[in-house]
């Protein structure tokens, strides 16, 4: 195999897919990239067996086609040191890879491409749907941070795609907080379906989507999903199991409603939370009149803080406690200048909703469970 490629173009592609590679691979060959050159198209693959990413680029200067695997970390570290210039890759009969440029040569061992695991194929009845790249990116941005790391409940460790004829919803929850993102312009024309996308491939997908302007083709069956983007492809195993009935936990009758500037409220929570107990991260919100008093204390270190934030409030005076880092994360991930905090009482979940939206077809909602306030 022999071809010429741009150093910066190749490095950019390799860095995008290298995040797939695990630090604890059970198969040594999974520490390598698979290079496959055919019909002037170079396809590079990275995999951890659960998730596989491919990127393809057109090569004009091809002298010989073929396939080989190359150590990922060593190749990426080497390419980082090159300015933009053409590099010639030559693979010998013993899988030795030589990278040459006008002033030098780099040599490293490769492994046979035949030993690289084959990615799974979807069955013939796989469902297919098109997603605008910006919509998929927005949904992952809104929900991914709320996924769990729960070995006992793996269904919570991913983003749930609920595909219905009238709308498409993406949900993530760790049982303490829940993020909900719904689109009414992504409609399923055929059979309604759903699946759970694991956290790792979801994060990989989110990193690539900003580079894409076209639609993303999604195909999935009961076990695997394939996301096809211009120049990239991601194949992953889905989380097996039934996602909890998320709609049933969203309260509908919340009589106490607060309207507050999102950034002002978020910054106040962050400042005051410095004095919260490190184990609980509890902050207390006292809502009355036209203000929210945000307070926290740590009796072990004799520290406390409180701050008042102006708001518009319609409801009875209420005191409620939340985990400060969860509340701060939710406020940071809502796309709005002002937010609405809807509460029933101090023992029930609160809803946080953006008041403004740039797209009439989207709906974003956050749910946060309260914490007990020690009196």
Buried (B, 14 or more C-beta within 10 A) or exposed (E): BBBBBBBEEBBBBBEBBBBBBBEEBEEEBBBBBBBBBEEEEBBBBBBBBBBBBBBBBEBEEBEEBBBBBBBBEBBBEBBEEBEEEEBBBBBEEEBEBBBBBEEEEBEEEBBEBEEBBEBBEBEEEBBEBEBBBBBBBBBBBBBBBBBBEEEEEBBBBBBBBBBBEEBBBBBBBBEBBBBBBBBBEBEBEEEEBBBBBBBBBBBBBBBBBEEBEEBBBBBBBEEBBBBBBEBBBBBBBBBEEEBBEBEEEEEEEBEBBBEBBBBBBBBBBBEBBEBBBEEBBBBBBBBEEEBBBBBBBBEEEEEEBBBEBEBEBEBEEBBBBBBBBBBBBBBEBBBBEBBBBBBBEBEBBBBBBBEEEEEEEBBBBBBBBBBEBEE
